[in-house]
Amino acid sequence: MATQLKIVLWNANGLSQHPAEVKTFKHNQKAGIMQISETHFTTRSHIKIPNYTIYDTKHPDGTAHEGTAIIIKNSIKRRLHGH
């Protein structure tokens, strides 16, 4: 039987400001991949989620708005192109 991969999209409106919501969302959705918009990350902010790898972008002006992240469960095999 094939394993299903669940991919979810979430507009977080500030990912690091809502750590409890992130944990609840991850737990409830049981997602393998989460695509997050409006992370509001800067070079000084980040979030760690056990058993997941986070790839993120920040707004070019360095302020806490916009930004995206792709959060992938570590058990999912992946390969970055160009590396």
PDB file with one MODEL, atoms N, CA, C and O in Angstrom:
MODEL        1
ATOM      1  N   MET A   1       0.845  -1.181   0.000  1.00  0.00           N
ATOM      2  CA  MET A   1       0.000   0.000   0.000  1.00  0.00           C
ATOM      3  C   MET A   1       0.889   1.242   0.000  1.00  0.00           C
ATOM      4  O   MET A   1       1.848   1.323   0.768  1.00  0.00           O
ATOM      5  N   ALA A   2       0.574   2.196  -0.850  1.00  0.00           N
ATOM      6  CA  ALA A   2       1.349   3.429  -0.956  1.00  0.00           C
ATOM      7  C   ALA A   2       1.055   4.349   0.222  1.00  0.00           C
ATOM      8  O   ALA A   2      -0.073   4.428   0.708  1.00  0.00           O
ATOM      9  N   THR A   3       2.083   5.031   0.659  1.00  0.00           N
ATOM     10  CA  THR A   3       1.929   6.010   1.728  1.00  0.00           C
ATOM     11  C   THR A   3       1.482   7.335   1.124  1.00  0.00           C
ATOM     12  O   THR A   3       2.025   7.762   0.105  1.00  0.00           O
ATOM     13  N   GLN A   4       0.515   7.981   1.726  1.00  0.00           N
ATOM     14  CA  GLN A   4       0.055   9.269   1.232  1.00  0.00           C
ATOM     15  C   GLN A   4       0.898  10.386   1.817  1.00  0.00           C
ATOM     16  O   GLN A   4       1.287  10.343   2.984  1.00  0.00           O
ATOM     17  N   LEU A   5       1.173  11.378   0.999  1.00  0.00           N
ATOM     18  CA  LEU A   5       1.905  12.555   1.427  1.00  0.00           C
ATOM     19  C   LEU A   5       0.913  13.705   1.544  1.00  0.00           C
ATOM     20  O   LEU A   5       0.248  14.056   0.569  1.00  0.00           O
ATOM     21  N   LYS A   6       0.814  14.282   2.719  1.00  0.00           N
ATOM     22  CA  LYS A   6      -0.093  15.400   2.936  1.00  0.00           C
ATOM     23  C   LYS A   6       0.692  16.704   2.873  1.00  0.00           C
ATOM     24  O   LYS A   6       1.666  16.893   3.602  1.00  0.00           O
ATOM     25  N   ILE A   7       0.256  17.599   1.993  1.00  0.00           N
ATOM     26  CA  ILE A   7       0.869  18.913   1.827  1.00  0.00           C
ATOM     27  C   ILE A   7      -0.178  19.951   2.198  1.00  0.00           C
ATOM     28  O   ILE A   7      -1.302  19.911   1.698  1.00  0.00           O
ATOM     29  N   VAL A   8       0.186  20.880   3.074  1.00  0.00           N
ATOM     30  CA  VAL A   8      -0.765  21.906   3.505  1.00  0.00           C
ATOM     31  C   VAL A   8      -0.180  23.298   3.280  1.00  0.00           C
ATOM     32  O   VAL A   8       1.037  23.478   3.245  1.00  0.00           O
ATOM     33  N   LEU A   9      -1.059  24.264   3.130  1.00  0.00           N
ATOM     34  CA  LEU A   9      -0.685  25.661   2.961  1.00  0.00           C
ATOM     35  C   LEU A   9      -1.297  26.456   4.102  1.00  0.00           C
ATOM     36  O   LEU A   9      -2.456  26.251   4.460  1.00  0.00           O
ATOM     37  N   TRP A  10      -0.506  27.374   4.678  1.00  0.00           N
ATOM     38  CA  TRP A  10      -0.997  28.157   5.810  1.00  0.00           C
ATOM     39  C   TRP A  10      -0.439  29.575   5.727  1.00  0.00           C
ATOM     40  O   TRP A  10       0.761  29.761   5.523  1.00  0.00           O
ATOM     41  N   ASN A  11      -1.299  30.565   5.884  1.00  0.00           N
ATOM     42  CA  ASN A  11      -0.875  31.953   6.018  1.00  0.00           C
ATOM     43  C   ASN A  11      -0.702  32.197   7.510  1.00  0.00           C
ATOM     44  O   ASN A  11      -1.686  32.332   8.237  1.00  0.00           O
ATOM     45  N   ALA A  12       0.539  32.256   7.968  1.00  0.00           N
ATOM     46  CA  ALA A  12       0.827  32.288   9.403  1.00  0.00           C
ATOM     47  C   ALA A  12       0.717  33.673  10.028  1.00  0.00           C
ATOM     48  O   ALA A  12       0.509  33.782  11.236  1.00  0.00           O
ATOM     49  N   ASN A  13       0.852  34.732   9.234  1.00  0.00           N
ATOM     50  CA  ASN A  13       0.827  36.096   9.765  1.00  0.00           C
ATOM     51  C   ASN A  13       1.817  36.260  10.921  1.00  0.00           C
ATOM     52  O   ASN A  13       1.483  36.808  11.971  1.00  0.00           O
ATOM     53  N   GLY A  14       3.029  35.776  10.706  1.00  0.00           N
ATOM     54  CA  GLY A  14       4.083  35.903  11.710  1.00  0.00           C
ATOM     55  C   GLY A  14       4.351  34.569  12.383  1.00  0.00           C
ATOM     56  O   GLY A  14       3.812  34.297  13.456  1.00  0.00           O
ATOM     57  N   LEU A  15       5.167  33.743  11.773  1.00  0.00           N
ATOM     58  CA  LEU A  15       5.388  32.382  12.254  1.00  0.00           C
ATOM     59  C   LEU A  15       6.035  32.331  13.634  1.00  0.00           C
ATOM     60  O   LEU A  15       5.576  31.582  14.496  1.00  0.00           O
ATOM     61  N   SER A  16       7.081  33.104  13.860  1.00  0.00           N
ATOM     62  CA  SER A  16       7.769  33.020  15.148  1.00  0.00           C
ATOM     63  C   SER A  16       6.977  33.663  16.291  1.00  0.00           C
ATOM     64  O   SER A  16       7.280  33.416  17.458  1.00  0.00           O
ATOM     65  N   GLN A  17       5.966  34.484  15.975  1.00  0.00           N
ATOM     66  CA  GLN A  17       5.132  35.094  17.017  1.00  0.00           C
ATOM     67  C   GLN A  17       4.023  34.162  17.497  1.00  0.00           C
ATOM     68  O   GLN A  17       3.335  34.462  18.473  1.00  0.00           O
ATOM     69  N   HIS A  18       3.850  33.033  16.814  1.00  0.00           N
ATOM     70  CA  HIS A  18       2.758  32.118  17.144  1.00  0.00           C
ATOM     71  C   HIS A  18       3.258  30.680  17.307  1.00  0.00           C
ATOM     72  O   HIS A  18       2.748  29.786  16.632  1.00  0.00           O
ATOM     73  N   PRO A  19       4.230  30.431  18.171  1.00  0.00           N
ATOM     74  CA  PRO A  19       4.796  29.070  18.272  1.00  0.00           C
ATOM     75  C   PRO A  19       3.776  28.012  18.696  1.00  0.00           C
ATOM     76  O   PRO A  19       3.850  26.877  18.224  1.00  0.00           O
ATOM     77  N   ALA A  20       2.838  28.347  19.561  1.00  0.00           N
ATOM     78  CA  ALA A  20       1.832  27.360  19.988  1.00  0.00           C
ATOM     79  C   ALA A  20       0.919  26.993  18.820  1.00  0.00           C
ATOM     80  O   ALA A  20       0.553  25.829  18.656  1.00  0.00           O
ATOM     81  N   GLU A  21       0.552  27.989  18.007  1.00  0.00           N
ATOM     82  CA  GLU A  21      -0.291  27.715  16.843  1.00  0.00           C
ATOM     83  C   GLU A  21       0.433  26.827  15.843  1.00  0.00           C
ATOM     84  O   GLU A  21      -0.180  25.949  15.235  1.00  0.00           O
ATOM     85  N   VAL A  22       1.732  27.048  15.666  1.00  0.00           N
ATOM     86  CA  VAL A  22       2.520  26.225  14.745  1.00  0.00           C
ATOM     87  C   VAL A  22       2.482  24.767  15.193  1.00  0.00           C
ATOM     88  O   VAL A  22       2.232  23.875  14.382  1.00  0.00           O
ATOM     89  N   LYS A  23       2.727  24.523  16.465  1.00  0.00           N
ATOM     90  CA  LYS A  23       2.726  23.153  16.986  1.00  0.00           C
ATOM     91  C   LYS A  23       1.347  22.512  16.846  1.00  0.00           C
ATOM     92  O   LYS A  23       1.242  21.350  16.455  1.00  0.00           O
ATOM     93  N   THR A  24       0.302  23.253  17.158  1.00  0.00           N
ATOM     94  CA  THR A  24      -1.060  22.731  17.034  1.00  0.00           C
ATOM     95  C   THR A  24      -1.398  22.441  15.578  1.00  0.00           C
ATOM     96  O   THR A  24      -1.961  21.391  15.267  1.00  0.00           O
ATOM     97  N   PHE A  25      -1.056  23.365  14.686  1.00  0.00           N
ATOM     98  CA  PHE A  25      -1.317  23.193  13.259  1.00  0.00           C
ATOM     99  C   PHE A  25      -0.607  21.955  12.730  1.00  0.00           C
ATOM    100  O   PHE A  25      -1.209  21.138  12.033  1.00  0.00           O
ATOM    101  N   LYS A  26       0.670  21.818  13.060  1.00  0.00           N
ATOM    102  CA  LYS A  26       1.452  20.667  12.609  1.00  0.00           C
ATOM    103  C   LYS A  26       0.846  19.374  13.125  1.00  0.00           C
ATOM    104  O   LYS A  26       0.697  18.409  12.376  1.00  0.00           O
ATOM    105  N   HIS A  27       0.500  19.354  14.393  1.00  0.00           N
ATOM    106  CA  HIS A  27      -0.063  18.154  14.998  1.00  0.00           C
ATOM    107  C   HIS A  27      -1.418  17.795  14.380  1.00  0.00           C
ATOM    108  O   HIS A  27      -1.654  16.636  14.038  1.00  0.00           O
ATOM    109  N   ASN A  28      -2.294  18.767  14.238  1.00  0.00           N
ATOM    110  CA  ASN A  28      -3.641  18.516  13.708  1.00  0.00           C
ATOM    111  C   ASN A  28      -3.631  18.125  12.233  1.00  0.00           C
ATOM    112  O   ASN A  28      -4.415  17.277  11.805  1.00  0.00           O
ATOM    113  N   GLN A  29      -2.761  18.731  11.473  1.00  0.00           N
ATOM    114  CA  GLN A  29      -2.739  18.482  10.030  1.00  0.00           C
ATOM    115  C   GLN A  29      -1.969  17.210   9.656  1.00  0.00           C
ATOM    116  O   GLN A  29      -2.216  16.630   8.598  1.00  0.00           O
ATOM    117  N   LYS A  30      -1.038  16.771  10.514  1.00  0.00           N
ATOM    118  CA  LYS A  30      -0.205  15.608  10.236  1.00  0.00           C
ATOM    119  C   LYS A  30       0.415  15.704   8.841  1.00  0.00           C
ATOM    120  O   LYS A  30       0.383  14.756   8.057  1.00  0.00           O
ATOM    121  N   ALA A  31       0.973  16.865   8.564  1.00  0.00           N
ATOM    122  CA  ALA A  31       1.505  17.155   7.238  1.00  0.00           C
ATOM    123  C   ALA A  31       2.945  16.695   7.085  1.00  0.00           C
ATOM    124  O   ALA A  31       3.742  16.769   8.020  1.00  0.00           O
ATOM    125  N   GLY A  32       3.260  16.221   5.898  1.00  0.00           N
ATOM    126  CA  GLY A  32       4.634  15.910   5.558  1.00  0.00           C
ATOM    127  C   GLY A  32       5.354  17.161   5.077  1.00  0.00           C
ATOM    128  O   GLY A  32       6.543  17.350   5.333  1.00  0.00           O
ATOM    129  N   ILE A  33       4.615  18.008   4.377  1.00  0.00           N
ATOM    130  CA  ILE A  33       5.164  19.260   3.860  1.00  0.00           C
ATOM    131  C   ILE A  33       4.190  20.377   4.187  1.00  0.00           C
ATOM    132  O   ILE A  33       2.989  20.264   3.941  1.00  0.00           O
ATOM    133  N   MET A  34       4.724  21.465   4.749  1.00  0.00           N
ATOM    134  CA  MET A  34       3.912  22.644   5.030  1.00  0.00           C
ATOM    135  C   MET A  34       4.480  23.818   4.245  1.00  0.00           C
ATOM    136  O   MET A  34       5.673  24.113   4.324  1.00  0.00           O
ATOM    137  N   GLN A  35       3.621  24.480   3.491  1.00  0.00           N
ATOM    138  CA  GLN A  35       4.007  25.680   2.762  1.00  0.00           C
ATOM    139  C   GLN A  35       3.418  26.855   3.534  1.00  0.00           C
ATOM    140  O   GLN A  35       2.202  26.969   3.686  1.00  0.00           O
ATOM    141  N   ILE A  36       4.297  27.721   4.015  1.00  0.00           N
ATOM    142  CA  ILE A  36       3.865  28.807   4.899  1.00  0.00           C
ATOM    143  C   ILE A  36       4.091  30.154   4.211  1.00  0.00           C
ATOM    144  O   ILE A  36       5.178  30.429   3.702  1.00  0.00           O
ATOM    145  N   SER A  37       3.056  30.981   4.203  1.00  0.00           N
ATOM    146  CA  SER A  37       3.203  32.350   3.708  1.00  0.00           C
ATOM    147  C   SER A  37       3.143  33.306   4.894  1.00  0.00           C
ATOM    148  O   SER A  37       2.664  32.953   5.971  1.00  0.00           O
ATOM    149  N   GLU A  38       3.636  34.515   4.676  1.00  0.00           N
ATOM    150  CA  GLU A  38       3.645  35.557   5.712  1.00  0.00           C
ATOM    151  C   GLU A  38       4.367  35.109   6.977  1.00  0.00           C
ATOM    152  O   GLU A  38       3.822  35.202   8.077  1.00  0.00           O
ATOM    153  N   THR A  39       5.605  34.619   6.816  1.00  0.00           N
ATOM    154  CA  THR A  39       6.381  34.177   7.978  1.00  0.00           C
ATOM    155  C   THR A  39       6.858  35.343   8.830  1.00  0.00           C
ATOM    156  O   THR A  39       6.997  35.208  10.046  1.00  0.00           O
ATOM    157  N   HIS A  40       7.109  36.476   8.206  1.00  0.00           N
ATOM    158  CA  HIS A  40       7.622  37.682   8.873  1.00  0.00           C
ATOM    159  C   HIS A  40       9.007  37.446   9.480  1.00  0.00           C
ATOM    160  O   HIS A  40       9.370  38.122  10.443  1.00  0.00           O
ATOM    161  N   PHE A  41       9.777  36.516   8.948  1.00  0.00           N
ATOM    162  CA  PHE A  41      11.133  36.257   9.444  1.00  0.00           C
ATOM    163  C   PHE A  41      12.081  37.389   9.068  1.00  0.00           C
ATOM    164  O   PHE A  41      11.948  38.006   8.011  1.00  0.00           O
ATOM    165  N   THR A  42      13.034  37.647   9.948  1.00  0.00           N
ATOM    166  CA  THR A  42      14.164  38.527   9.664  1.00  0.00           C
ATOM    167  C   THR A  42      15.424  37.694   9.886  1.00  0.00           C
ATOM    168  O   THR A  42      15.342  36.504  10.191  1.00  0.00           O
ATOM    169  N   THR A  43      16.570  38.313   9.736  1.00  0.00           N
ATOM    170  CA  THR A  43      17.822  37.584   9.998  1.00  0.00           C
ATOM    171  C   THR A  43      17.964  37.247  11.480  1.00  0.00           C
ATOM    172  O   THR A  43      18.776  36.395  11.839  1.00  0.00           O
ATOM    173  N   ARG A  44      17.193  37.894  12.340  1.00  0.00           N
ATOM    174  CA  ARG A  44      17.262  37.648  13.784  1.00  0.00           C
ATOM    175  C   ARG A  44      16.136  36.733  14.295  1.00  0.00           C
ATOM    176  O   ARG A  44      16.109  36.400  15.480  1.00  0.00           O
ATOM    177  N   SER A  45      15.225  36.331  13.432  1.00  0.00           N
ATOM    178  CA  SER A  45      14.123  35.476  13.892  1.00  0.00           C
ATOM    179  C   SER A  45      14.129  34.157  13.128  1.00  0.00           C
ATOM    180  O   SER A  45      14.504  34.082  11.958  1.00  0.00           O
ATOM    181  N   HIS A  46      13.708  33.146  13.827  1.00  0.00           N
ATOM    182  CA  HIS A  46      13.600  31.824  13.228  1.00  0.00           C
ATOM    183  C   HIS A  46      12.755  30.940  14.147  1.00  0.00           C
ATOM    184  O   HIS A  46      12.372  31.342  15.246  1.00  0.00           O
ATOM    185  N   ILE A  47      12.483  29.762  13.679  1.00  0.00           N
ATOM    186  CA  ILE A  47      11.734  28.800  14.475  1.00  0.00           C
ATOM    187  C   ILE A  47      12.306  27.418  14.183  1.00  0.00           C
ATOM    188  O   ILE A  47      12.738  27.142  13.064  1.00  0.00           O
ATOM    189  N   LYS A  48      12.308  26.569  15.174  1.00  0.00           N
ATOM    190  CA  LYS A  48      12.745  25.192  14.998  1.00  0.00           C
ATOM    191  C   LYS A  48      11.569  24.278  15.307  1.00  0.00           C
ATOM    192  O   LYS A  48      10.852  24.478  16.288  1.00  0.00           O
ATOM    193  N   ILE A  49      11.382  23.284  14.471  1.00  0.00           N
ATOM    194  CA  ILE A  49      10.325  22.304  14.676  1.00  0.00           C
ATOM    195  C   ILE A  49      10.998  20.934  14.668  1.00  0.00           C
ATOM    196  O   ILE A  49      11.569  20.537  13.653  1.00  0.00           O
ATOM    197  N   PRO A  50      10.940  20.205  15.781  1.00  0.00           N
ATOM    198  CA  PRO A  50      11.602  18.899  15.840  1.00  0.00           C
ATOM    199  C   PRO A  50      11.143  17.981  14.703  1.00  0.00           C
ATOM    200  O   PRO A  50       9.959  17.914  14.376  1.00  0.00           O
ATOM    201  N   ASN A  51      12.101  17.283  14.117  1.00  0.00           N
ATOM    202  CA  ASN A  51      11.869  16.312  13.043  1.00  0.00           C
ATOM    203  C   ASN A  51      11.476  16.935  11.711  1.00  0.00           C
ATOM    204  O   ASN A  51      11.017  16.227  10.815  1.00  0.00           O
ATOM    205  N   TYR A  52      11.647  18.245  11.563  1.00  0.00           N
ATOM    206  CA  TYR A  52      11.357  18.939  10.310  1.00  0.00           C
ATOM    207  C   TYR A  52      12.543  19.828   9.940  1.00  0.00           C
ATOM    208  O   TYR A  52      13.256  20.324  10.813  1.00  0.00           O
ATOM    209  N   THR A  53      12.745  20.023   8.625  1.00  0.00           N
ATOM    210  CA  THR A  53      13.730  20.971   8.115  1.00  0.00           C
ATOM    211  C   THR A  53      12.974  22.145   7.513  1.00  0.00           C
ATOM    212  O   THR A  53      11.973  21.963   6.821  1.00  0.00           O
ATOM    213  N   ILE A  54      13.461  23.351   7.782  1.00  0.00           N
ATOM    214  CA  ILE A  54      12.783  24.561   7.325  1.00  0.00           C
ATOM    215  C   ILE A  54      13.663  25.283   6.302  1.00  0.00           C
ATOM    216  O   ILE A  54      14.830  25.574   6.562  1.00  0.00           O
ATOM    217  N   TYR A  55      13.080  25.564   5.137  1.00  0.00           N
ATOM    218  CA  TYR A  55      13.720  26.378   4.105  1.00  0.00           C
ATOM    219  C   TYR A  55      12.889  27.655   4.019  1.00  0.00           C
ATOM    220  O   TYR A  55      11.683  27.597   3.781  1.00  0.00           O
ATOM    221  N   ASP A  56      13.537  28.819   4.213  1.00  0.00           N
ATOM    222  CA  ASP A  56      12.739  30.044   4.246  1.00  0.00           C
ATOM    223  C   ASP A  56      13.346  31.157   3.419  1.00  0.00           C
ATOM    224  O   ASP A  56      14.531  31.133   3.088  1.00  0.00           O
ATOM    225  N   THR A  57      12.519  32.129   3.091  1.00  0.00           N
ATOM    226  CA  THR A  57      12.951  33.367   2.454  1.00  0.00           C
ATOM    227  C   THR A  57      12.510  34.522   3.337  1.00  0.00           C
ATOM    228  O   THR A  57      11.518  34.435   4.060  1.00  0.00           O
ATOM    229  N   LYS A  58      13.255  35.579   3.260  1.00  0.00           N
ATOM    230  CA  LYS A  58      12.944  36.776   4.040  1.00  0.00           C
ATOM    231  C   LYS A  58      12.725  37.935   3.072  1.00  0.00           C
ATOM    232  O   LYS A  58      13.181  37.884   1.929  1.00  0.00           O
ATOM    233  N   HIS A  59      12.043  38.959   3.516  1.00  0.00           N
ATOM    234  CA  HIS A  59      11.851  40.132   2.674  1.00  0.00           C
ATOM    235  C   HIS A  59      13.210  40.805   2.463  1.00  0.00           C
ATOM    236  O   HIS A  59      13.994  40.910   3.407  1.00  0.00           O
ATOM    237  N   PRO A  60      13.501  41.263   1.241  1.00  0.00           N
ATOM    238  CA  PRO A  60      14.820  41.853   0.955  1.00  0.00           C
ATOM    239  C   PRO A  60      15.177  43.076   1.788  1.00  0.00           C
ATOM    240  O   PRO A  60      16.362  43.355   1.972  1.00  0.00           O
ATOM    241  N   ASP A  61      14.191  43.820   2.299  1.00  0.00           N
ATOM    242  CA  ASP A  61      14.544  45.012   3.073  1.00  0.00           C
ATOM    243  C   ASP A  61      14.879  44.694   4.530  1.00  0.00           C
ATOM    244  O   ASP A  61      15.217  45.596   5.296  1.00  0.00           O
ATOM    245  N   GLY A  62      14.788  43.407   4.924  1.00  0.00           N
ATOM    246  CA  GLY A  62      15.213  42.996   6.259  1.00  0.00           C
ATOM    247  C   GLY A  62      14.212  43.235   7.369  1.00  0.00           C
ATOM    248  O   GLY A  62      14.499  42.941   8.529  1.00  0.00           O
ATOM    249  N   THR A  63      13.036  43.766   7.038  1.00  0.00           N
ATOM    250  CA  THR A  63      12.039  44.014   8.071  1.00  0.00           C
ATOM    251  C   THR A  63      11.091  42.820   8.197  1.00  0.00           C
ATOM    252  O   THR A  63      11.026  41.976   7.304  1.00  0.00           O
ATOM    253  N   ALA A  64      10.370  42.757   9.294  1.00  0.00           N
ATOM    254  CA  ALA A  64       9.515  41.611   9.610  1.00  0.00           C
ATOM    255  C   ALA A  64       8.164  41.712   8.914  1.00  0.00           C
ATOM    256  O   ALA A  64       7.155  42.035   9.542  1.00  0.00           O
ATOM    257  N   HIS A  65       8.152  41.437   7.632  1.00  0.00           N
ATOM    258  CA  HIS A  65       6.899  41.298   6.896  1.00  0.00           C
ATOM    259  C   HIS A  65       7.137  40.396   5.692  1.00  0.00           C
ATOM    260  O   HIS A  65       8.274  40.178   5.272  1.00  0.00           O
ATOM    261  N   GLU A  66       6.051  39.884   5.153  1.00  0.00           N
ATOM    262  CA  GLU A  66       6.081  38.942   4.042  1.00  0.00           C
ATOM    263  C   GLU A  66       6.936  37.721   4.385  1.00  0.00           C
ATOM    264  O   GLU A  66       7.030  37.355   5.557  1.00  0.00           O
ATOM    265  N   GLY A  67       7.545  37.097   3.415  1.00  0.00           N
ATOM    266  CA  GLY A  67       8.387  35.926   3.640  1.00  0.00           C
ATOM    267  C   GLY A  67       7.619  34.619   3.523  1.00  0.00           C
ATOM    268  O   GLY A  67       6.414  34.559   3.764  1.00  0.00           O
ATOM    269  N   THR A  68       8.340  33.587   3.150  1.00  0.00           N
ATOM    270  CA  THR A  68       7.748  32.261   2.972  1.00  0.00           C
ATOM    271  C   THR A  68       8.642  31.195   3.587  1.00  0.00           C
ATOM    272  O   THR A  68       9.823  31.423   3.853  1.00  0.00           O
ATOM    273  N   ALA A  69       8.057  30.040   3.805  1.00  0.00           N
ATOM    274  CA  ALA A  69       8.831  28.900   4.298  1.00  0.00           C
ATOM    275  C   ALA A  69       8.219  27.616   3.754  1.00  0.00           C
ATOM    276  O   ALA A  69       7.006  27.509   3.575  1.00  0.00           O
ATOM    277  N   ILE A  70       9.078  26.661   3.499  1.00  0.00           N
ATOM    278  CA  ILE A  70       8.655  25.302   3.198  1.00  0.00           C
ATOM    279  C   ILE A  70       9.243  24.447   4.307  1.00  0.00           C
ATOM    280  O   ILE A  70      10.451  24.457   4.540  1.00  0.00           O
ATOM    281  N   ILE A  71       8.390  23.718   4.977  1.00  0.00           N
ATOM    282  CA  ILE A  71       8.786  22.911   6.131  1.00  0.00           C
ATOM    283  C   ILE A  71       8.537  21.454   5.760  1.00  0.00           C
ATOM    284  O   ILE A  71       7.408  21.056   5.474  1.00  0.00           O
ATOM    285  N   ILE A  72       9.615  20.664   5.770  1.00  0.00           N
ATOM    286  CA  ILE A  72       9.536  19.287   5.285  1.00  0.00           C
ATOM    287  C   ILE A  72       9.928  18.319   6.395  1.00  0.00           C
ATOM    288  O   ILE A  72      10.955  18.485   7.053  1.00  0.00           O
ATOM    289  N   LYS A  73       9.100  17.318   6.585  1.00  0.00           N
ATOM    290  CA  LYS A  73       9.384  16.282   7.575  1.00  0.00           C
ATOM    291  C   LYS A  73      10.687  15.578   7.197  1.00  0.00           C
ATOM    292  O   LYS A  73      10.891  15.226   6.035  1.00  0.00           O
ATOM    293  N   ASN A  74      11.560  15.376   8.169  1.00  0.00           N
ATOM    294  CA  ASN A  74      12.883  14.813   7.898  1.00  0.00           C
ATOM    295  C   ASN A  74      12.840  13.412   7.310  1.00  0.00           C
ATOM    296  O   ASN A  74      13.797  13.000   6.654  1.00  0.00           O
ATOM    297  N   SER A  75      11.773  12.674   7.521  1.00  0.00           N
ATOM    298  CA  SER A  75      11.686  11.318   6.979  1.00  0.00           C
ATOM    299  C   SER A  75      11.391  11.294   5.476  1.00  0.00           C
ATOM    300  O   SER A  75      11.451  10.233   4.855  1.00  0.00           O
ATOM    301  N   ILE A  76      11.073  12.450   4.885  1.00  0.00           N
ATOM    302  CA  ILE A  76      10.807  12.539   3.447  1.00  0.00           C
ATOM    303  C   ILE A  76      12.124  12.766   2.723  1.00  0.00           C
ATOM    304  O   ILE A  76      12.842  13.725   3.004  1.00  0.00           O
ATOM    305  N   LYS A  77      12.431  11.880   1.793  1.00  0.00           N
ATOM    306  CA  LYS A  77      13.672  12.020   1.030  1.00  0.00           C
ATOM    307  C   LYS A  77      13.528  13.181   0.061  1.00  0.00           C
ATOM    308  O   LYS A  77      12.486  13.369  -0.567  1.00  0.00           O
ATOM    309  N   ARG A  78      14.603  13.953  -0.041  1.00  0.00           N
ATOM    310  CA  ARG A  78      14.615  15.101  -0.937  1.00  0.00           C
ATOM    311  C   ARG A  78      16.023  15.389  -1.382  1.00  0.00           C
ATOM    312  O   ARG A  78      16.994  14.939  -0.774  1.00  0.00           O
ATOM    313  N   ARG A  79      16.118  16.145  -2.453  1.00  0.00           N
ATOM    314  CA  ARG A  79      17.414  16.545  -2.980  1.00  0.00           C
ATOM    315  C   ARG A  79      17.295  17.976  -3.485  1.00  0.00           C
ATOM    316  O   ARG A  79      16.397  18.293  -4.265  1.00  0.00           O
ATOM    317  N   LEU A  80      18.191  18.825  -3.046  1.00  0.00           N
ATOM    318  CA  LEU A  80      18.196  20.210  -3.507  1.00  0.00           C
ATOM    319  C   LEU A  80      18.918  20.288  -4.843  1.00  0.00           C
ATOM    320  O   LEU A  80      20.044  19.807  -4.976  1.00  0.00           O
ATOM    321  N   HIS A  81      18.277  20.887  -5.822  1.00  0.00           N
ATOM    322  CA  HIS A  81      18.910  21.055  -7.124  1.00  0.00           C
ATOM    323  C   HIS A  81      19.956  22.149  -7.050  1.00  0.00           C
ATOM    324  O   HIS A  81      19.783  23.141  -6.340  1.00  0.00           O
ATOM    325  N   GLY A  82      21.041  21.966  -7.784  1.00  0.00           N
ATOM    326  CA  GLY A  82      22.088  22.974  -7.830  1.00  0.00           C
ATOM    327  C   GLY A  82      23.072  22.890  -6.686  1.00  0.00           C
ATOM    328  O   GLY A  82      23.943  23.751  -6.569  1.00  0.00           O
ATOM    329  N   HIS A  83      22.962  21.864  -5.823  1.00  0.00           N
ATOM    330  CA  HIS A  83      23.878  21.719  -4.697  1.00  0.00           C
ATOM    331  C   HIS A  83      24.621  20.431  -4.818  1.00  0.00           C
ATOM    332  O   HIS A  83      25.449  20.114  -3.965  1.00  0.00           O
TER     333      HIS A  83
ENDMDL
END
